[in-house]
Amino acid sequence: MLLKMIKNIKKNTNINFYFFISFLIFLSFVFGLVRIIFFGPFISQKVNYGKDFWIYYETDTHMYEYQKPLSNNELEAMRTSLRQQRDYFNSQGIDYYWLVAPNSQSIYPEFLLDKFRSNKPNNRYDNFYSYLQSYPEKKIVIDVKEELLKNKKYNIPSEIRGLEGSSSSTILYYKQDIHWNYFGAYLAYSKILNELSEKHKCLKLLPITDFELKVAKSNSRLPVLKEIYPGSDINYVLSIDDSKNIKIQCPELKLVLVGDSMIATYMKKWLRLNFGEFTVIHKSIPLKEKLRRISEIKPDIIIEEGTERGMQDMFYNF
C-alpha cells in the first residue's frame, strides 16, 4: 500500500521525487530536535537520554540494581566461582585476572535523569569488590573503576603529539555510545600494566608520550545524533606514534583476553607491543570451546574482561 502511494506520487508530481523525500527526512529530524529542546529527553525501548545529550542503555538505567544489593549467599557463590576459575588456570601454569569495565553512568551519574538516580552510591560491582576485600580472591581483580573516577575530567598531557589546537581536557566515555573512549581505555590499560608488571618485570606501561592524538569524524553508533545534537563530544583517537620505533617488550609472554570490545577494540595495538602474542577470545563462545582454544594457545596470562552490566556472565560455573 505504502509502496503504491510512493509510486503514484513519483508518477503524478512535477516535484523532484528525491528532493521531496529528502525534504521529508529533514523535517523529521527538525521535529525530533524541537521535541527534545522544548519537551526534554525522550525514552525509547532500547536507550534512555540523559542530561547534556548523554545516552544510556535502557537496562543500565531501569535495571541498574542500586536498589537490589547482592545477598551474602550470592556474593559467596560469585567468590567461589571466581576462585574455581583462578585455580583451574593456575593449575595449568596460567596467571588469571578478572576485570570489570564500569558502565558510563557509574563514572558520570550526574548526567542521568533524576528519576533514574539513586541515593545509594554503590552498585553490584562495588558490592562484590567490597566483599572480596576480606578474601585472597581480591588479588585476582584488576579494579579500574577507582582510576577512572579519579580522572573523570581527564587533563590531556601537553606532550602528546597532535594536541595542537585541541581541547586540553576531556571526558573518559562517549556521550552517545556505551564504551569508554581512548583516554578511558588508556587509564584502564595503565592499571592493567601496573598490576601485571608486579610479577612480569619486563612489562612496562607505554607512556602517553609514545602516542599521537587524532580527531576522528564520528564515534557514535548513531551518526545522525552526532550531527544534530549540540552536546556531541570530540572523538579523540590515541594511536602509537610510529616515529618512536617501539619494540615488543616481552616477546616470550603470551596474553589471552577473554572479553569483548572494551579492551580488544581500544588496546589491542598497545598490548601487542607489550606481549609477544596477544589473542582475543570472545566471551560469548561456549565454555567448552573457550577452554579448548586456551589450552591450544597455552598463554602465560589470561584477563577475563566484561562490562558491569554483564558481570553475572563472567562466571564459568564449572
N, C-alpha and C positions, 0 to 999 in steps of 0.2 A: 504493500500500500504506500509506504513512505517513498520507496524507490520509484514507484509510478508517478507520484506527485513531483518528485525532483525532476524526472524526465520531462513531464509536462511543462514545468517552469522553464527548463532549459530550452524547450522547443518553442514556447509561445512568447517568451520575453525578449525584448531588444537589449536588455541589460546584459553586460558581460557576465556569464554564469559564474566564472571563477572569482570575479570581483565580488559578486553577490555573496557567495559562500564565505569568502574571506572577511567581508563586512559583518556577517552574522557571527563569525568566530570572534572578531574584535569586540563586538557588542557584548558577547557572553563574558569575555574577560573583564571588560569595564564594569559590567553588572556585578560580577563576583568581587572585584576590588572595592566598589562602592558599598557593597553589602558588608564587607569586613570593616571598612573605615567607620561607617555610621552605626552598625549594629553589633560590632565586636566579632571576635573569632568564632568560627562555627565548628561543629563537630561532625566528622564523617564516621563511617563504620570502621575505618582502619586507623585513622590518625586523628589526634586532637591538636588544636592550635593553641599555643601558649602565648604569653606576653612577648612583645617585641618580635613577633613573627617566628617564634620557635615552634617546631613541630615534634610531636612525640607519638610513639605507638599508642594506640588505644589501650592495649594490655598493660603498658607501662604506667598508665595513669589510673585507669579504673581498677586494675588488679595489682597495684603497687605493693601491696602486702605490708604497709606500715601498721595497719590495724590488726594483723594476724601474725604475731611473733611465733617463731617455731617453738614447739614444746620440747621439753628435755628429752623425751623419747625420740623425737625427730632429729634433734641435734646429735644425740648419741649414735643413732643409726647412720647419719651422714659422716660422723667422725670414723665410725667403724669401716664404712665403705672406703673412705679416704686412706685409712691405714692399710686395708687389704690391697688397694691399688699400689700404694708405695711398696709394700712387702713383696708383691708379685714381681714388680720390675726390679727392685733391689736384689732379689734372688737370682736375677739374670745379669747382675753387674751394671744395672742402669740406674742413674740418678733420676728421681721423679719429682716434678714440681707441678703446682696447681695454681692457676691464675684466673681471676675473675675480672673481666673488663666492666667497669661500672656503667650503668645507664646514664645518659646525659643529665637527667633530672636529679641524679644523686650528687652530681657535681654542681649543677646550676638549678637548684629547686626554686630559686626566686623567680624563675620565668614560667613556672606552672601557673595555671589559673588558680585562683584562691580556692575554688571548690574541690580541687584535687590536692591541695596542700594538707599536710597533717601536722598536728602538734607533736607527734612522736618523731624524734630526729633519726632513729635508726631503722634500717630495713632488714631484710632477711640475711643479706650478706654480712652486714655488720653484726647481726645476731650470732651467726655461725662463727665468724672470725673472732669475736669476743669469747665465745665458748671454748675455742681451741687454745686460748692463751694458757690454760692450765694443763695442756697436754703436749707431748712431743710432736704431735702432728702439725703444730703451728709452724714448724720449720719447713714444712712442705709448701706452704702458701707463700707466693710472691704477691704481697699486698701493694698494688699500685694506686689504690684509691687515695691514701693519705698524701702521696706525692702530687696527685692531680688537684686535690683540694688546696694544697699549699700554694699552687701556681695557677689557680683558675683564671687569673688575668696574667697571662704569660708575657713577660718583657723579652722581646726578641733581641738576642745579643747583637750588638752593632758589628761584630767581627764577621758575621755571616756574609758571604759573597752574594751580591744581588739584592741586598736590603735597600739600596739607594732609592729614595723616593717612596718607600713603603711605610706603612704604619709601624711604630716601634713596639706595639703590644697587640695581643690577640687573645681570643678565647681558645679553648682546647677541643671543643666539639663543634661540628657543623650545626648551625641552627636548623637547617632544613634537610637533615639526614639523621641517621641513628648512630653514626660512627664518630669516634674521635677523629680530629684532623691530624696532620703530620706532626704538629707540636705536641699534641696529646700523646701521639704514638711515640715520639722521641722521649718524653718523660717516662712512659712505661718501659721503653727499651732501656733507658738508663737504670731503672730499678731492676730489670731482668739481669743486665750485665753485672751490676753490683752484687747481686745475690750469687750468680753462677761463678764469679771470679774468686769468691772466698775459697772454693775448692780447686778450681781450674785457673791457676795463676797466669796462664798465657792469655786469658781473655781480658781485654781492655775495652772500656767504653770508647766508641768513636766520638771524639769531641765535636761540639757543634760547629767548630771552625773547619771541620772536614766536609761540611755541607755547603751547598749553594741554594739560594732561595729563588723560587719562580712563582709567578702568579698564574694559575690556570683560569680558563674562561668560566668554568662552571663546576660545582661539586655536587649539586643536588640531583637526586634521582627524579625530581620533578622540575625539569629545566624551565618550564613556564613560570613557576614560582620565583625562580631566580631573576626573571626579567621584570615581573610586575610588583614584587614585594620590596619596598624600600629598605626592609630590615635585612636583606641578604648580606651575608658575611663574605669577606675576601677569602678566596680559596688559595692559601699558600701551599706550595709543594716543596718539600725538602728532598733534594737529590744529593747523592755523593758527588763531591767536586772531583771530576776525573783528573784534574791537573795535579791532585795530591799523590796520584800513583800509589794508592794504599794496597798493601799486600795482605793476604789472608793471615790472620793471627795464629790460629791453631789448626793447621791443616790435618792433624791427626784426629781431631774431635768430630763426632757426628751428633747432630741435633735433630730430633723429630718433634715437630709441633702437631699435636692433635687439637684441632680447633677450626677456626674459620677466618673471616676477613679481617677481624680486628688486629691480628698480628700479621697474618700472611700477606695481606694487601699492602700494608704500610712498611713493614720491617724486613721483608724477605731479602732485599738487596743489601740491607745493612748487615743482617745476620750472616749472609754468605761471605762477608769479609771477616767475620769472627770465627766461623767454623769451616772445616774442610768439606763437610757435607751437611746440607740442610734440606730436610724433606717435610712437606706438609701432608698430613693425612686428615681428610675432612672428618669432623666429628660425627657426621650423620651416617657414616657407613656402619654396617652391622659389627657388633663387638668381635665376633669370631674372625671376620676379615681384617679388622683393625689390628688384632693381636698377631695374625699371620704376617701382615706386612711389617710390623715392628720386629718380629723375630727374624725376618729376612734381612732387614737393614742392620740389625744389631747396633743400635745407637748407644752413645755414652750417656746422653741426657734426653729426657722427654719432658716437654712442657705441655700440660693439659690446659688448654685455654677455652674459656667460654664467656658468655655475657651474663650479666646479672639477671636478666630476665629468663635466661635458660640455665641457671645454676643447677637446678634439680636434675638436669640431663647430663651432668658431668660425672655422675657416679655410675660405675660399671655394674654394681650389684652381682658380683661373681656368684 
